[in-house]
Amino acid sequence: MTFGEKLKQRRQQLGLTQKQTAGDKITRNMLSQLENDLARPSVATLEYLSQVLQVSPSWLLDRKPAGEESEIAEARQLLAQKKYAECLSVLEQMEEQGDEALLIDSMAALFSAEQALGDERFADAQTLAARAVSKSERSLYRSPELCVRASAVIARCRTEAKQDAQQAVDAYKEVYLQAQNNVRYHLFLARYALEQEHIQAAEREIWSIADLPDENRAEYLILRGRIAARKEEYENARLYLQQAEADELPKILRRELYRCMEICSRETGDFRSAYEYAAKQLAL
């Protein structure tokens, strides 16, 4: 039995008319849509109807273990159909949201926020954008891009309203810079330039990195070492590589490091180290 069918059946059991059930909280038209499953109730409407019909909200929603999967499937379909408000309404009825529900919720809230911004409904846009960020942060599938877009909506709304605009813009800048990890891009191009024997181009990519995250530090040092080795600055190269070697590296970076260390050791006459690094490559 659907939500609307249960709603209508319970109303009739109590001998209530639609007007009596709707009261001054909702319109008769809205109640009719709910009973015909043409709309989904908000949390406030659901609580009101459960009081009038003397049942629990969970009874109206008929919550069972499979109900959550059904609601997520419905929310997923509504999101695909771009029915964002209805999607959010379905998700609001869930007692506890898992990671997929949080992801869908954050996406629907973001798209609704962007629509509200386009319609100049700035208060709604801010509320929805904040919801998008909150849901995304709680999900295993946190989306930096989504947070950037939601922050942009908030910044635009506050700029239009001239309300803490600078603070909102600064927050947007911070989120944007955190999300846009250009370091990997520059490291990739630096490595490619080295393979093409374009040493100056590799250096330009390396010097383009203004802020180096810890997670990219070892790869950065290896590439600095390779560039120094190509410029025949072998002692400097070894210093860079030794720093990187102290970190835990994936196999592909460790091989790259060992290969360059073998060359540097051989060129500086340290043949014992050259042999050891050659052996380490074979052992990988």
Secondary structure, 3 states (H helix, E strand, C coil): CCHHHHHHHHHHHCCCCHHHHHCCCCCHHHHHHHHCCCCCCCHHHHHHHHHHCCCCHHHHHCCCHHHHHHHHHHHHHHHHCCCHHHHHHHHHCCCCCCHHHHHHHHHHHHHHHHHHHHCCCHHHHHHHHHHHHHHHHHCCCCCHHHHHHHHHHHHHHHHHHCCCHHHHHHHHHHHHHHHCCCHHHHHHHHHHHHHCCCHHHHHHHHHCCCCCCHHHHHHHHHHHHHHHHHCCCHHHHHHHHHHHHCCCCCHHHHHHHHHHHHHHHHHCCCHHHHHHHHHHHHHC
